[in-house]
């Protein structure tokens, strides 16, 4: 049952995330709403990084933040963002198809060198550090698009931009 929940939830959220990435205006990828904020392209690239982390949660028993850069250069083309996102979705879907309830119940560790940040069942890590984390940043992306006056696609039903009068 846990696998069914994760697969169904993930499928829906990845499709919704792709819809918002399709709306990215290439001419505004370097825009940011505040000096402390990521750029639009940086935030979209971060969504892809979180998708990479979801893959790592399913592939490995631990993830060490010291072994990966926390930030990478922002992708500069919408096509590059969508291509990398789609490629990662394919990898993730294969891993989800291959996993079983036992594997999802195994302990997974997030660390920063010797410091353990969290240690929990893989399914919980996937849901919180992977999926919920991605949804948080997807919501930020929606705010960016709203500030740029770009119509927002519905995530769980029609958005205000899709409402019929």
C-alpha positions, 0 to 999 in steps of 0.5 A, a space after each residue: 500500500 505504501 508503494 501505491 501511495 508513493 507512486 500515485 502521489 509522485 505521478 500526480 506531482 511530477 505532472 503538475 511540476 512539468 506544467 509549471 515548468 512549461 510556463 517559464 518565460 525564457 526571457 525572465 530566467 535571470 529575474 528574481 523578486 528580491 536580492 535574497 531570492 534565487 533567480 527564476 532559472 535557479 529555482 527551476 534548476 533547484 527543482 531538478 536537483 531535488 528530483 535528483 535527490 529523489 532518485 538518490 533516495 531510492 538508489 542509495 541508503 544514505 545521502 551526504 550533502 558534503 559530496 554534492 554541490 548544494 547549488 549549481 549553475 542555473 540552466 539558461 534555456 527552458 528546453 534544457 530545463 524540460 529535457 533534464 526534468 523529463 530525463 530524471 522523471 524517466 529514471 525516477 519512474 523506473 526506480 519506483 517501478 522496481 522498488 518494493 515495500 521492504 525497500 521503502 521501509 529500509 532505513 535511509 540517512 541524510 548526513 553532512 559528513 559525520 553529522 546525521 541530519 535525519 535517519 528514517 524509513 526510505 518512504 518517509 525520506 522520499 515523501 519529506 526530503 524529496 517530494 514535499 521539498 519539491 512541492 515547496 519550491 514549486 509553490 515558490 515558482 508559482 509566486 514568481 510566475 504570478 509576480 511576472 503576470 504569467 498564467 499559473 496552471 492548476 495543480 489540484 484543479 483549475 487555477 484562478 487563471 483557468 477559471 471560466 467566467 
